[in-house]
Amino acid sequence: MKIMNYIVIVTMIIALALPFAVAQTDETGISNTGIIGKRPIVREGIQPTAINDGIQTTAQNTGLGTDARLAKCITYIKKNNLDRQPAATCMKLLKKEINCVQFLKGKNVKTPVAICDKLFIASAQIVKRTTNTQLLRSREAIGAGVAEKIPDWRLRRIDSAIKNNPGAEEKIKALTEEKANVFSHLSRAQQEQMLQLNNAEMQEKMKNYRLVKTKKVLVNKKRIIAKQKLLKAEKDYMIAKQNYVKIKDDYRNRYAKFLAVKKKLKECNSSDSPECEKLREQAQEHANDAVAKSAEMLINHLSKIKHRIESEENINQTRADEIIANINAAIAELTDAKTEAKNAQTKEELKDAAKKVRTVWAKRKHWENVWRARLVHAKVWGLVKRAEHLEERMDQTVANMQDGGINTIAIEKKISLYSQNIVDAKEKTKQAETLIREAHDILLNNANLTEEQKEEIKSKLKKADGLARAVNNNLKKAHRIIIEIAKDIRKLKGNIVKTVVTATDPELLGNEQYEVVETEASGGTDEKGNS
């Protein structure tokens, strides 16, 4: 397979459209020789959606949010006699919630995290109440209980959905409070799809979705890898890559020498002359080295995959551990075969060592295809998640512009089109995950594959690759749309927000937010792709 270029494509989406996002290219893909990538794995240059613990900080609302937060903070400090200069202290504390927590800890205040969470959330709610008077229809449809837990931009998105879909208000009102809250967290395109259904169909479809609390640091990834481990994995990958190239050349040289000596040996027939005996010794030596080098070459090839898995934050820990354990077992077997090849004294011993190398690879080559597919899928999944959260930034930006009296109808239409492309990409990514999982399960449940099973695995992985390419097309379209949206926002003097207020629910801690996941009852995997 060719190097997958969708990583570069979507890096451009955010880099070109949003000047505050830093981009680096990360060439992830599969060559036609089965070697993964042409570079060491690097952390994504695309910055995940930045989220703070309180309110949005844009040109339109910074003053209001700061005043509300400051007043709340000053009142609390005065009431509890925590500082002689409450105003100056609060200005420092409100830069980051962690400053607030550390200050209260220093004053021996109990539950400092909970108190700071309340201060930050309270100020966000004050901002919300000052701007939502024109959102009465969406508030009434979604219900007061839900409306108090979500920021204005989510209400505005619901308001747009109601305007564009006759009968939408009644359908939303028919939802339970739990499902109404889930609906409020769906993307524009997902809400539109729901509202195209009749009331009964929508009620049934909504059963497949639920909200879960997620750490903000895990919004766009499935696990956190310590920086030191990432750097080590990247370094180890480069070493394995360099070793692979060197050993591959050594193997070719050794094998060429073996063939040259073998050709000369044909002239010896059964001769026991010193020259022929020397040629036989050379042939044995070159053959031993060639088999040992083939084992070593495979060891470094598998090591490259292993170190990519070690540094991939979009593969969950359980899956990563499973793959690494499988690779380690193969490397151990190949290391034994390499030792046997080096020490082989006879043709039979060398044949046994060579057979062991072939057997190990025959058992692992189909697994290797699945592992490579998982690495590609992991990159695609992360990019789709980032694109999805970029939509939320655009929605919040539009809400801020509407607060300033700016007409955003044209921009909203483009955001809806962008949203549809992301929903399509998301669905294809889920389908690809299902195919990869099915190929994985065939391997897991069958020690000795039939030819039919081998073809089935190959077919599923080929389809998964095709879906990844289709996702690439969706993201290309989204790239063009987001460029237009960014230009339109700037023309209207809007400010693209850097932070997203995803919820104002007091049940959420400062480092948490809600995510919509699809339940197992729907026959799919959850939002993290954990099947």
C-alpha positions in Angstrom: 0.0 0.0 0.0 1.1 3.5 -0.6 2.0 6.0 2.1 -1.3 7.4 3.5 -1.5 11.1 2.8 -4.6 12.0 4.9 -2.4 12.7 7.9 -0.8 15.6 6.0 -4.1 16.7 4.5 -5.8 17.3 7.8 -2.7 18.8 9.4 -3.2 21.5 6.8 -6.9 21.9 7.8 -6.0 23.4 11.1 -2.6 24.9 10.2 -4.0 27.0 7.3 -7.4 27.9 8.8 -6.4 28.6 12.3 -3.1 30.5 12.8 -2.8 29.5 16.5 -2.5 25.8 15.6 1.0 24.4 15.0 1.3 21.8 12.3 3.9 19.2 11.5 3.7 16.5 8.8 3.7 13.0 10.0 4.1 10.5 7.2 2.3 7.4 8.4 1.7 4.7 5.9 2.6 1.3 4.5 5.0 0.7 1.6 4.7 -2.0 -0.9 7.4 -4.0 0.9 5.3 -4.1 4.1 7.5 -1.8 6.1 5.6 0.8 8.1 6.3 4.4 7.3 9.4 6.3 6.2 9.9 8.3 9.4 9.9 7.6 13.1 6.6 8.1 14.7 6.2 11.6 16.1 3.5 13.2 18.2 0.8 14.9 16.2 1.6 18.4 15.3 -2.1 19.3 15.3 -3.0 20.7 18.7 -6.0 19.1 20.3 -9.0 21.3 21.1 -7.9 23.5 24.0 -10.4 23.5 26.8 -10.3 25.6 30.0 -12.2 25.1 33.2 -14.6 27.9 33.1 -15.7 30.3 30.4 -14.8 31.0 26.8 -12.1 33.7 26.4 -12.8 35.7 23.2 -12.9 39.4 22.3 -16.6 39.5 22.8 -16.9 38.0 26.3 -13.6 38.3 28.1 -14.5 41.3 30.1 -17.9 40.0 31.2 -16.5 36.6 32.1 -13.6 38.1 34.0 -15.8 40.5 36.0 -18.2 37.8 37.0 -15.4 35.4 38.0 -13.5 38.2 39.8 -16.6 39.2 41.8 -17.3 35.7 42.8 -13.7 35.1 43.9 -13.4 38.4 45.8 -16.6 37.6 47.7 -15.3 34.2 48.7 -11.9 35.4 49.9 -13.4 38.3 51.9 -16.0 36.0 53.5 -13.4 33.5 54.6 -10.6 36.1 55.5 -8.1 34.4 53.3 -6.2 37.4 52.1 -5.7 41.2 52.8 -5.8 42.1 49.1 -8.6 39.9 47.6 -8.8 41.8 44.3 -5.1 41.5 43.5 -5.0 37.9 44.6 -8.0 36.9 42.6 -6.5 38.4 39.4 -3.6 36.0 39.9 -5.8 33.0 40.8 -8.1 33.4 37.8 -5.4 33.0 35.2 -5.5 29.2 35.8 -7.7 27.1 38.0 -4.6 25.3 39.3 -3.5 28.6 40.8 -6.8 28.7 42.7 -6.3 25.2 43.9 -2.8 25.7 45.1 -3.7 28.9 46.9 -6.5 27.3 48.8 -4.3 24.3 49.7 -1.8 26.8 51.1 -4.6 28.2 53.3 -5.5 24.7 54.5 -8.9 24.9 53.0 -10.7 21.6 52.7 -11.8 20.4 49.2 -9.9 23.1 47.3 -10.6 21.5 43.9 -14.3 21.3 44.4 -14.4 25.0 45.6 -12.4 26.2 42.6 -14.6 24.2 40.3 -17.7 25.9 41.7 -16.1 29.3 41.3 -15.1 28.7 37.7 -18.5 27.1 36.8 -20.5 29.8 38.5 -18.8 32.5 36.5 -19.6 30.6 33.3 -23.2 30.3 34.3 -23.4 34.1 34.9 -22.1 34.7 31.4 -24.7 32.3 30.0 -27.6 33.9 31.8 -26.7 37.3 30.4 -26.9 36.2 26.8 -29.6 33.5 26.5 -32.8 35.6 26.6 -33.2 35.2 22.8 -32.9 31.4 23.1 -36.2 30.8 24.9 -37.5 28.4 22.2 -34.4 26.1 22.3 -34.4 26.3 26.2 -38.0 25.3 26.3 -37.6 22.5 23.8 -34.5 21.0 25.5 -35.9 21.6 29.0 -34.7 23.9 31.8 -32.8 21.1 33.5 -30.6 20.5 30.4 -30.4 24.1 29.4 -28.7 25.0 32.7 -26.0 22.4 32.1 -24.9 23.5 28.6 -23.4 26.7 27.2 -25.2 29.1 24.9 -23.5 27.9 21.8 -25.2 24.4 22.2 -28.5 26.1 22.7 -27.9 28.2 19.5 -27.1 25.0 17.6 -30.4 23.5 18.8 -32.2 26.7 17.8 -30.8 26.5 14.3 -31.9 22.8 14.1 -35.5 23.8 15.2 -35.6 26.6 12.5 -34.5 24.2 9.8 -36.7 21.2 10.6 -40.5 21.6 11.0 -41.8 19.7 14.0 -38.3 19.5 15.5 -39.4 21.3 18.7 -42.0 18.7 19.5 -39.6 15.8 18.8 -37.0 17.3 21.2 -39.6 17.9 23.9 -40.6 14.2 23.7 -37.1 13.2 24.8 -36.3 12.3 28.4 -34.0 14.8 30.2 -31.2 12.3 29.9 -31.6 11.8 26.1 -32.2 15.6 25.6 -28.8 16.2 27.2 -27.3 13.6 24.9 -29.0 15.3 21.9 -27.6 18.7 22.9 -24.1 17.2 22.6 -24.5 15.8 19.1 -22.9 17.6 16.2 -25.0 19.7 13.8 -25.2 16.9 11.2 -26.1 14.3 13.8 -28.9 16.5 15.1 -30.1 17.0 11.6 -30.1 13.3 10.9 -32.1 12.6 14.1 -34.7 15.3 13.3 -35.2 13.8 9.8 -36.7 10.7 11.6 -40.3 10.6 12.8 -40.9 10.9 16.6 -40.9 7.2 17.3 -37.8 6.5 15.1 -35.9 9.3 16.8 -36.8 8.0 20.3 -35.6 4.6 19.3 -32.4 5.9 17.7 -31.5 8.0 20.7 -31.4 4.8 22.8 -28.1 4.0 21.1 -26.4 7.0 22.5 -25.3 8.1 25.9 -23.0 10.6 27.6 -19.9 9.6 29.5 -17.5 11.7 31.5 -14.1 11.9 29.9 -10.9 13.5 31.0 -10.2 16.5 28.9 -6.7 15.2 28.1 -8.3 12.1 26.6 -10.7 14.0 24.2 -8.6 13.2 21.2 -6.6 10.2 22.3 -7.1 6.8 23.9 -4.3 6.8 26.4 -1.6 9.1 27.8 2.0 8.1 27.2 4.7 9.8 29.4 7.0 12.1 27.4 10.1 10.1 28.4 8.5 6.9 27.1 7.5 8.6 23.8 11.0 9.9 23.3 12.5 6.5 24.0 10.0 4.7 21.6 10.9 7.2 18.9 14.6 6.8 19.4 14.2 3.0 19.5 12.2 3.1 16.2 15.0 5.0 14.5 17.6 2.5 15.7 15.4 -0.4 14.5 14.9 1.4 11.2 18.6 2.0 10.6 19.5 -1.5 11.7 16.9 -2.9 9.3 18.4 -1.1 6.3 21.9 -2.1 7.2 21.1 -5.8 7.9 19.0 -6.0 4.7 22.1 -5.0 2.8 24.3 -7.4 4.7 21.8 -10.2 4.0 21.9 -9.5 0.3 25.7 -9.4 0.3 25.9 -12.7 2.2 23.3 -14.4 0.0 25.1 -13.2 -3.1 28.4 -14.6 -1.8 26.7 -17.9 -1.0 25.4 -18.2 -4.5 28.8 -17.3 -6.0 30.5 -20.0 -3.9 27.7 -22.5 -4.6 28.3 -22.0 -8.3 32.0 -22.7 -7.9 31.2 -25.8 -5.9 29.4 -27.4 -8.8 32.8 -27.8 -10.5 34.1 -29.7 -7.5 31.6 -32.6 -7.8 32.9 -35.1 -5.2 36.4 -33.7 -5.1 38.1 -33.5 -1.6 40.8 -31.1 -2.8 41.9 -28.4 -0.4 40.3 -25.8 -2.7 36.9 -27.6 -2.7 37.0 -28.1 1.1 37.6 -24.4 1.5 34.7 -23.6 -0.8 32.5 -25.9 1.2 33.5 -24.1 4.5 32.8 -20.7 2.9 29.4 -21.9 1.6 28.5 -23.1 5.1 29.7 -19.8 6.6 27.8 -17.6 4.1 24.7 -19.7 4.4 24.8 -19.5 8.2 25.2 -15.8 8.0 22.4 -15.4 5.4 19.9 -17.3 7.6 21.0 -15.4 10.7 20.7 -12.1 8.9 17.2 -13.0 7.6 16.1 -13.6 11.2 17.8 -10.4 12.4 16.1 -8.4 9.6 12.7 -9.7 10.7 13.5 -8.9 14.3 14.2 -5.3 13.4 11.1 -5.1 11.1 8.9 -6.3 14.0 10.7 -3.9 16.4 9.8 -1.0 14.2 6.1 -1.9 14.5 6.5 -2.5 18.2 8.0 1.0 18.8 5.3 2.6 16.7 2.7 0.9 18.8 4.5 2.0 22.0 4.3 5.7 20.9 0.8 5.6 19.5 -1.6 7.3 21.9 -4.7 6.5 19.7 -4.4 2.8 20.4 -5.8 1.8 23.8 -3.6 0.3 26.4 -5.1 -3.2 26.4 -4.8 -3.5 22.6 -1.2 -2.1 22.7 -0.2 -4.5 25.4 -1.6 -7.4 23.4 0.2 -6.5 20.2 3.5 -5.8 22.0 3.3 -9.2 23.8 2.7 -10.9 20.5 5.7 -9.1 18.8 8.0 -9.9 21.8 7.1 -13.6 21.5 8.0 -13.6 17.8 11.2 -11.7 18.4 12.2 -14.2 21.1 11.6 -17.1 18.6 13.5 -15.4 15.9 16.4 -14.7 18.3 16.7 -18.4 19.0 16.6 -19.2 15.3 19.3 -16.6 14.7 21.5 -18.2 17.3 20.9 -21.7 15.9 21.8 -20.5 12.4 25.0 -18.9 13.6 26.1 -22.1 15.4 24.9 -24.6 12.8 27.6 -27.1 11.9 25.8 -29.1 9.3 23.4 -28.6 6.4 20.6 -30.2 8.4 21.1 -27.9 11.4 21.0 -24.9 9.2 17.9 -26.2 7.5 16.2 -26.5 10.9 17.2 -22.9 11.8 15.9 -21.6 8.4 12.7 -23.6 8.8 12.2 -22.0 12.2 12.6 -18.5 10.8 10.0 -19.3 8.0 7.6 -20.8 10.5 7.8 -17.8 12.9 7.1 -15.4 10.0 4.3 -17.5 8.5 2.6 -17.4 11.9 3.0 -13.6 12.2 2.7 -12.1 8.7 -1.1 -12.0 8.8 -0.9 -10.4 12.3 1.6 -7.9 10.9 -1.0 -6.8 8.4 -3.6 -6.3 11.1 -1.1 -4.3 13.3 -0.2 -2.1 10.3 -3.9 -1.5 9.7 -4.4 -0.6 13.3 -1.6 2.0 13.2 -3.2 3.6 10.1 -6.7 3.5 11.7 -5.3 5.1 14.9 -4.0 8.1 13.0 -7.3 8.5 11.1 -9.3 8.2 14.3 -7.3 10.9 15.9 -7.7 13.2 13.0 -11.4 12.7 12.8 -11.7 13.5 16.5 -9.7 16.7 16.1 -11.9 17.7 13.1 -15.0 17.0 15.2 -13.9 19.2 18.0 -12.9 21.9 15.5 -16.6 22.1 14.6 -17.4 22.9 18.3 -14.9 25.8 18.1 -16.6 27.1 15.0 -20.1 26.8 16.6 -18.9 28.7 19.7 -17.3 31.3 17.5 -20.6 31.8 15.6 -22.5 32.1 18.9 -20.1 34.9 20.0 -20.6 36.7 16.7 -24.4 36.4 17.0 -24.1 38.0 20.5 -22.4 40.9 18.8 -25.3 41.3 16.3 -23.4 39.8 13.3 -25.5 37.8 10.8 -23.9 34.4 10.5 -26.5 32.5 8.4 -24.1 31.9 5.5 -21.3 30.7 7.9 -23.7 28.3 9.6 -24.6 26.7 6.3 -21.0 26.0 5.7 -20.5 24.7 9.2 -23.4 22.3 8.6 -21.7 21.1 5.4 -18.4 20.7 7.2 -20.3 18.8 10.0 -21.8 16.4 7.4 -18.4 15.5 6.0 -17.1 14.8 9.5 -20.0 12.6 10.4 -19.5 10.7 7.1 -15.8 10.3 7.9 -16.6 9.2 11.5 -19.0 6.5 10.2 -16.4 5.2 7.7 -13.8 5.1 10.5 -16.1 3.1 12.6 -16.8 0.6 9.8 -13.0 0.3 9.2 -12.5 -0.5 12.9 -15.2 -3.2 12.7 -13.4 -4.8 9.7 -10.0 -4.7 11.4 -11.5 -6.2 14.6 -13.1 -9.0 12.5 -9.8 -9.8 10.8 -8.2 -9.8 14.3 -10.8 -12.2 15.6 -10.2 -14.7 12.7 -6.5 -14.8 13.6 -7.2 -15.1 17.3 -9.6 -18.0 17.0 -7.8 -20.0 14.4 -4.2 -21.3 15.0 -4.0 -22.9 11.5 -5.6 -20.6 8.9 -7.3 -22.1 5.9 -6.7 -20.5 2.5 -10.3 -19.2 2.6 -9.6 -17.6 6.0 -6.4 -16.0 4.7 -8.4 -14.5 1.8 -11.1 -13.3 4.2 -8.5 -11.5 6.3 -6.9 -9.9 3.2 -10.3 -8.8 1.9 -11.4 -7.2 5.2 -8.1 -5.3 5.6 -8.3 -4.2 1.9 -11.8 -2.8 2.6 -10.6 -1.1 5.7 -7.9 0.6 3.7 -10.4 1.6 1.1 -12.5 3.2 3.9 -9.5 5.1 5.2 -9.0 6.5 1.7 -12.7 7.5 1.6 -12.2 9.2 5.0 -9.3 11.1 3.3 -11.7 12.4 0.7 -14.1 13.6 3.4 -11.3 15.4 5.2 -10.1 17.0 2.0 -13.6 18.4 1.5 -13.7 19.5 5.1 -10.4 21.2 4.7 -11.7 23.3 1.8 -14.8 24.2 3.7 -13.0 25.2 6.9 -10.7 27.5 5.0 -13.8 29.3 3.6 -15.3 29.5 7.1 -12.2 31.0 8.6 -12.0 33.6 5.8 -15.7 34.5 6.3 -15.2 34.9 10.0 -12.3 37.2 9.6 -14.2 39.3 7.0 -16.9 39.8 9.5 -14.3 40.8 12.2 -15.1 37.6 14.2 -12.6 35.9 16.5 -12.1 32.1 16.3 -12.1 30.9 19.8 -9.1 29.0 21.2 -11.0 27.4 24.0 -14.4 25.5 24.1 -16.9 25.6 26.9 -18.4 22.1 26.4 -20.7 22.1 29.5 -21.5 24.0 32.6 -22.7 21.0 34.5 -21.7 21.2 38.2 -21.3 17.4 38.3 -18.3 17.8 36.1 -14.9 18.4 37.6 -12.6 21.0 36.1 -10.6 18.3 34.2 -13.7 16.5 32.8 -16.2 16.9 30.0 -18.9 14.8 28.4 -18.6 12.8 25.3 -21.3 11.0 23.3 -20.7 7.3 22.9 -22.6 4.8 20.9 -23.7 1.8 23.0 -23.1 -1.8 22.2 -26.8 -2.3 21.6 -26.3 -0.4 18.3 -23.9 -3.0 17.1 -21.0 -0.6 16.9 -17.9 0.2 19.0 -17.8 3.1 21.4 -16.5 6.6 20.6 -13.0 5.6 21.5 -13.0 2.7 19.1 -12.7 0.2 21.9 -14.3 -3.0 20.6 
